[in-house]
Amino acid sequence: MLADASKNINSGQLTHGVELDSSITSVVEFIEIHFGEFSEKAKGEISSSEKSLNDRLCKYFNRNAGNYPFYFHHENVEDHTTGLSAQIDIAALSRSEQITIGDRSYNEFNPFFSIEAKRLPTPGHKREKEYVTGTDKPSGGIERFKSGIHGKSLKFAAIIGYIQEENANHWYLKINNWISELISSTPNIWKEDDKLMKEASKVNSVDRFVSKNFRSKVDEEESFISLFHFWGNLTNKKD
């Protein structure tokens, strides 16, 4: 049941305490602020396609990123060694030739932060749960980061949600319920930390969440990627 999925986001439950590199903090704050502005510009676009919204959002980010040490690229190729590589919706790259985040370095062609975007709801009955997981193939937003299809070398990334029906509270409960179902059916892959947790947002037009997503366990060491979730309500409804 949806009511059993998680607490209502109005409870103000905060996230895991994750220590962030200053470069990650900077790009996360940038995304939150400017996605909020973009959401206001796109208000009322309840049928616009994901591709159209992503294209314009990336351009909007770049127009505002002039004084920052990073820029954004639309549909960035994940693996340059194959012509069949997956593409991330929007990638953040350093303006310098190399950047170091924690114990990893990223060159001028490799993003240090990735953004996937999903419409809420995803069009089509078979794609209903695509914010989390796909059906016939791994096309879900969270799923692709967990499996390493997106952001394989990253410890931090983001998912943007374009709310085109209902409100943030509705989708928070629904998405966490879908994750609960996956935990029950595949507990070796999906964990409680995969669920979204509410964070206080600095921007009124953005709902912010975070999840710590389990990837694998190798030699007793567990691997995770932390995802920031930013949702903008494109409807004229208020939560």
VEXDREN-2710 file (C-alpha; in Angstrom, 1 decimal):
% VEXDREN-2710
k/r/px/py/pz
1/MET/0.0/0.0/0.0
2/LEU/1.2/3.5/-0.8
3/ALA/0.5/4.6/2.8
4/ASP/2.9/2.0/4.0
5/ALA/5.7/3.0/1.6
6/SER/7.3/5.7/3.7
7/LYS/6.5/8.7/5.8
8/ASN/4.8/11.7/4.2
9/ILE/7.5/14.2/3.1
10/ASN/5.9/16.9/5.2
11/SER/7.4/15.2/8.2
12/GLY/10.7/16.8/7.2
13/GLN/12.8/13.7/7.6
14/LEU/16.4/14.5/6.6
15/THR/18.9/12.4/4.7
16/HIS/22.0/10.4/5.4
17/GLY/24.9/12.6/6.4
18/VAL/27.0/12.5/3.3
19/GLU/30.3/14.4/3.2
20/LEU/30.6/16.2/-0.1
21/ASP/33.6/17.4/-2.1
22/SER/33.5/21.1/-2.7
23/SER/33.2/20.6/-6.4
24/ILE/30.1/18.3/-5.9
25/THR/28.6/20.8/-3.5
26/SER/29.0/23.6/-6.0
27/VAL/27.4/21.8/-8.9
28/VAL/24.5/20.4/-6.7
29/GLU/23.7/23.9/-5.4
30/PHE/23.9/25.3/-9.0
31/ILE/21.5/22.6/-10.3
32/GLU/19.0/23.2/-7.4
33/ILE/18.9/27.0/-7.9
34/HIS/18.8/27.0/-11.7
35/PHE/16.5/24.0/-12.1
36/GLY/14.1/25.9/-9.8
37/GLU/14.2/28.9/-12.1
38/PHE/13.7/26.7/-15.2
39/SER/10.7/25.0/-13.6
40/GLU/9.0/28.4/-13.2
41/LYS/9.7/29.1/-16.9
42/ALA/8.3/25.8/-17.9
43/LYS/5.2/26.1/-15.7
44/GLY/2.1/24.7/-17.4
45/GLU/4.0/22.4/-19.8
46/ILE/2.2/19.2/-18.7
47/SER/2.7/17.4/-22.0
48/SER/6.2/18.6/-23.2
49/SER/8.5/15.7/-24.0
50/GLU/11.4/14.7/-21.8
51/LYS/13.8/15.3/-24.7
52/SER/12.5/18.8/-25.3
53/LEU/12.7/19.7/-21.6
54/ASN/16.2/18.3/-21.2
55/ASP/17.5/20.2/-24.3
56/ARG/16.2/23.5/-23.0
57/LEU/17.3/22.8/-19.4
58/CYS/20.9/22.1/-20.5
59/LYS/21.0/25.3/-22.6
60/TYR/19.6/27.2/-19.6
61/PHE/22.2/25.8/-17.3
62/ASN/25.0/26.8/-19.7
63/ARG/23.7/30.3/-20.0
64/ASN/24.1/30.6/-16.3
65/ALA/27.3/28.7/-15.8
66/GLY/29.6/31.4/-17.3
67/ASN/31.5/32.2/-14.0
68/TYR/31.5/28.6/-12.7
69/PRO/34.4/26.1/-13.2
70/PHE/32.1/23.7/-15.0
71/TYR/29.7/23.5/-17.9
72/PHE/27.0/21.1/-19.1
73/HIS/26.7/18.8/-22.1
74/HIS/23.4/17.3/-23.4
75/GLU/23.2/13.5/-24.1
76/ASN/26.8/12.8/-23.1
77/VAL/28.3/9.5/-24.3
78/GLU/29.2/7.3/-21.4
79/ASP/31.8/5.0/-23.1
80/HIS/33.8/6.4/-26.0
81/THR/35.1/3.0/-26.9
82/THR/31.8/1.8/-28.4
83/GLY/29.3/3.2/-30.8
84/LEU/26.5/1.6/-28.9
85/SER/27.3/3.5/-25.6
86/ALA/24.5/4.6/-23.4
87/GLN/24.1/8.4/-23.1
88/ILE/23.3/10.4/-20.0
89/ASP/20.8/13.2/-20.3
90/ILE/23.0/15.9/-19.0
91/ALA/26.7/15.8/-17.9
92/ALA/28.7/18.3/-15.8
93/LEU/32.3/18.6/-17.0
94/SER/35.2/20.7/-15.6
95/ARG/36.4/23.6/-17.7
96/SER/40.0/22.6/-16.8
97/GLU/41.6/19.5/-18.4
98/GLN/41.4/17.5/-15.2
99/ILE/39.5/17.6/-11.9
100/THR/40.0/15.3/-8.9
101/ILE/37.0/14.3/-6.8
102/GLY/38.0/12.3/-3.7
103/ASP/40.3/9.5/-4.9
104/ARG/39.3/9.8/-8.6
105/SER/40.4/12.0/-11.4
106/TYR/38.3/13.0/-14.5
107/ASN/39.7/14.4/-17.7
108/GLU/38.3/17.0/-20.0
109/PHE/36.1/14.4/-21.8
110/ASN/34.7/12.6/-18.7
111/PRO/32.0/14.1/-16.6
112/PHE/32.5/14.4/-12.9
113/PHE/28.7/14.5/-12.3
114/SER/25.8/13.2/-14.3
115/ILE/22.1/14.1/-14.4
116/GLU/19.3/11.8/-15.6
117/ALA/15.8/13.2/-16.1
118/LYS/12.3/11.6/-16.0
119/ARG/8.8/12.9/-16.5
120/LEU/6.4/12.2/-13.6
121/PRO/4.4/10.3/-14.8
122/THR/6.4/8.6/-17.5
123/PRO/4.1/8.3/-20.6
124/GLY/2.8/4.8/-21.4
125/HIS/1.4/2.2/-19.0
126/LYS/4.4/-0.2/-19.4
127/ARG/6.8/2.6/-18.5
128/GLU/4.9/3.7/-15.4
129/LYS/7.8/2.8/-13.0
130/GLU/10.6/4.2/-15.2
131/TYR/11.8/6.7/-12.6
132/VAL/12.9/3.6/-10.7
133/THR/13.2/0.6/-13.0
134/GLY/12.3/-0.5/-16.5
135/THR/10.4/-3.6/-17.6
136/ASP/12.0/-5.4/-20.6
137/LYS/15.4/-3.6/-20.2
138/PRO/17.2/-1.6/-17.6
139/SER/15.7/1.8/-18.5
140/GLY/14.9/3.1/-15.1
141/GLY/16.5/6.2/-13.7
142/ILE/17.7/4.8/-10.4
143/GLU/18.2/1.4/-11.9
144/ARG/20.7/2.7/-14.5
145/PHE/22.9/4.4/-11.9
146/LYS/22.8/1.3/-9.6
147/SER/23.8/-1.0/-12.5
148/GLY/26.6/1.3/-13.7
149/ILE/25.0/2.0/-17.1
150/HIS/25.1/5.6/-16.0
151/GLY/27.9/7.2/-13.9
152/LYS/29.9/4.0/-13.5
153/SER/32.9/5.9/-12.2
154/LEU/30.9/8.4/-10.1
155/LYS/30.0/8.5/-6.4
156/PHE/27.5/11.3/-6.8
157/ALA/24.8/12.0/-9.5
158/ALA/21.3/13.4/-9.8
159/ILE/17.9/12.6/-11.1
160/ILE/15.6/15.5/-12.2
161/GLY/11.9/14.9/-12.1
162/TYR/9.5/17.0/-14.2
163/ILE/6.1/16.7/-12.4
164/GLN/3.4/16.9/-15.0
165/GLU/0.6/15.4/-13.0
166/GLU/-0.2/15.2/-9.2
167/ASN/2.4/16.7/-6.8
168/ALA/5.7/15.8/-5.1
169/ASN/4.1/14.1/-2.1
170/HIS/2.2/11.8/-4.4
171/TRP/5.3/10.7/-6.3
172/TYR/7.4/10.4/-3.2
173/LEU/5.1/7.9/-1.7
174/LYS/4.6/6.0/-5.0
175/ILE/8.3/5.8/-5.9
176/ASN/9.2/4.6/-2.4
177/ASN/6.4/2.0/-2.7
178/TRP/7.9/0.7/-5.9
179/ILE/11.3/0.4/-4.3
180/SER/9.7/-1.5/-1.3
181/GLU/8.3/-4.0/-3.8
182/LEU/11.8/-4.4/-5.3
183/ILE/13.3/-4.9/-1.9
184/SER/10.8/-7.7/-1.2
185/SER/11.5/-9.4/-4.6
186/THR/15.2/-8.8/-5.0
187/PRO/16.7/-8.0/-1.6
188/ASN/20.2/-8.8/-2.9
189/ILE/20.0/-5.8/-5.3
190/TRP/17.5/-3.3/-3.7
191/LYS/18.0/-2.0/-0.1
192/GLU/16.2/0.3/2.3
193/ASP/18.8/3.0/1.5
194/ASP/17.6/3.0/-2.1
195/LYS/14.5/4.8/-0.9
196/LEU/14.2/8.6/-1.3
197/MET/14.6/10.7/1.8
198/LYS/13.4/14.3/2.1
199/GLU/16.0/17.1/2.3
200/ALA/15.3/20.8/3.0
201/SER/15.4/22.7/-0.3
202/LYS/16.9/26.2/-0.7
203/VAL/14.5/26.9/-3.5
204/ASN/10.8/27.1/-3.0
205/SER/10.0/25.7/-6.5
206/VAL/12.1/22.6/-6.0
207/ASP/11.5/19.5/-3.9
208/ARG/14.8/17.9/-2.9
209/PHE/15.5/14.3/-1.9
210/VAL/18.5/12.0/-1.6
211/SER/19.1/8.3/-1.8
212/LYS/22.2/6.1/-1.2
213/ASN/22.0/3.5/-3.8
214/PHE/23.6/0.1/-3.4
215/ARG/25.6/-1.1/-6.5
216/SER/27.4/-4.3/-5.6
217/LYS/29.4/-6.2/-3.0
218/VAL/32.9/-7.4/-3.9
219/ASP/35.3/-8.9/-1.4
220/GLU/33.1/-7.9/1.5
221/GLU/33.2/-4.3/0.3
222/GLU/29.9/-2.6/-0.6
223/SER/29.7/0.0/-3.4
224/PHE/27.2/2.8/-3.5
225/ILE/26.3/5.9/-5.5
226/SER/24.6/8.8/-3.8
227/LEU/21.8/10.4/-5.8
228/PHE/20.3/13.8/-5.4
229/HIS/16.7/14.1/-6.6
230/PHE/15.4/17.5/-7.7
231/TRP/11.7/17.8/-8.7
232/GLY/10.0/20.7/-10.3
233/ASN/6.2/20.9/-10.5
234/LEU/5.2/22.0/-14.0
235/THR/1.5/21.9/-13.1
236/ASN/-0.4/24.8/-11.7
237/LYS/-1.1/22.7/-8.5
238/LYS/0.5/23.3/-5.2
239/ASP/1.6/20.4/-2.9
END
